[in-house]
Amino acid sequence: MNKIMEFITQNPIDVGLMLIFLYPIIKGFLFKFSSKNLKNDIEDAGSYSAFIIGSIIGVYIKGNFR
């Protein structure tokens, strides 16, 4: 258990990337396919990507005006 916690605390970016890639695979095994759900997921992805891009731009702008 200590090795897992050590990995998580030392490599949070790697853990986040693993979760991002494993989530769709796990979701695919747990839920049946639905085109309506796929459409909703695609629409939600647009808002998530906008949030991530906005966060990166905000950090970049804040770093330039220090």
Buried (B, 14 or more C-beta within 10 A) or exposed (E): EEEEEEEEEEEEEEBEEEEEEEEEEEEEEEEEEEEEEEEEEEEEEEEEEEEEEEEEEEEEEEEEEE
